[in-house]
Amino acid sequence: QNPWGSESYSEMISKAIMSCPSQEATLHTIYEWIVNNVSYFADKADYPSTHGWKNAIRHTLSIRKRFTRIIDISSPHSSLWTFTHKAISNRVILR
């Protein structure tokens, strides 16, 4: 069991993405959801206490095949995370 309970980072990320109507979320939105919905992280929203867990979130997003990073071609510096099966054909999919 983790200090915040039995959920893995992957499960928390999934819940954060599912909470969005489009089931697409920015990294910032995922961080916010975790801080607002998992009591352990409520006081860990600001640097330097964010260093470890935010890195773990980014790492989990990049290695888990269930998540896909997508960018809007009209705004290449803005990316969203979604579930792999939700990847939209008119966007560029990054791994």
C-alpha positions, 0 to 999 in steps of 0.5 A: 500500500502507498502512503496515499492508499491502495491506488496506483499512479496509473489508476489516479491518472485514469480517474483524472482523465475520466473526470473530463467530459472529453476524456482528454486532460492536460498534465496540469489538469491531471496534477490538479485532480490528484491534489483535489481528490487524493487527500495525501496530495492536498498539501503537496501542490507546490514545489519542492514537495511536488518534485517526486510525485509529479515526476512519477505521474509523467513517467507513468504516462510515458510508459503505460500503453493505456495512455496516449499523448496527443497534440492539437496541430493548431497548437503544437505546444499544448498536449493532452493525455487520453486513453489509447483507444480514444486517440483522435485521427486528426491529431498527431499521436506521440509516444 
